[in-house]
């Protein structure tokens, strides 16, 4: 009898949330929900990996994922030129949360 191992998804990439703007902060304080979020990650990460990670690990309902490759800035120092690392911006749109509660039960 051979054992079959089920695939597990263990992401091995950083996904950093880009700080929220003041307008997003006030919207979050009023509603408690943000529809659009922006993350910074490695250039190799694709849309499907980001969507799967957010849905399975964090339990978010993702509507769409958009990406943007950003080339690192060229800098100059006393010793010569250097480049910052390339990265990818990921823009995620979330689905509206459905209200849950016992108040909607029929009587």
N, C-alpha and C positions, 0 to 999 in steps of 0.2 A: 504494500500500500504506500503510495507516494503522497506526501503532504504538499499541499498547494498553498503558497503564501499569497495573501491578498496584498495588493499594492497600497502603500501608505504615502501620503503626501506630506513631506517634511521640508518646508521651504528653507533654502539656504541663501537668502538674499535680504539685504536691508531694505526696509520700506519706511522711510522717514516722512512724517507729516510736515508739510510746509506750513509755517505759522499762518494763522487766520488773520484776515484784514479786520479793520474796525467794524465795517459793515457786516461781515460774517459773524463777528462776536455779538453784536447787538441783535442780529437775527436769531442766533442760537439762544440768547438770553430770553427772547420773547417766546419763541416757539419750542425750544428744546430739541430742534432737529436741523441738520444742514443737508441740503440736497447735493451740493457739489463739494468735493474735497480734492486736494492736490497733494501728491506724494513725490518724493525724490528717491530714485533707485538706480541700480546698475543698468548699463546699456543693453545687456544680454537678456534681460527679463522681458517676456512678452505679455500681451494683454490677457491671455487665457490663464497664465500663472497668477497674475495679480487678482483677477476675478475669483479664481478658485481659492486663493489664500484668504481673501477678505470674507468670502461666504462661509468657508469651513472653519477657519480659525477664530474669526471674530463674530460670526453670525449675522453679518450685514447682508441686506438684499441689494445686489448691484444691478443697476439698470444698464449702464454702458461704461466702457473704459476707452479713453483716448490717450495717446502717447505722443511725446515730443522729445526728440533727441537733441541734446544741448552739447555743443562743443566747448571744452574747457577754455578759459581765458588765457591769452598769452601775456606773460608778465616779464618784467625786466628787473634784474637786481644788479648789484655791484659785480658779481662774478659772471653774469651772462643772462641769457634768456631761459625761461622755463615755462611749462604749461600746467595749468590745473587739470585735474582729471575730468574726463567726459562723464556725463550722467544723463539720465532719462527722467523727464517729468511725466507723471501719470495723473490724468484728470479722471476722477471717478464720479459718476452720477448715481446716487442711491435712490431706491424706491421709497415712496412715502410709507411710514409705518402704519399698520392698521390698528385702530384702537381696540383694546381688549378689556374686558371687564364683565362683571356679572349683571350690570344694570340693563343690558340689552336682552336679557332672557324674557321669553314670553310668559305671561301669567294666565 
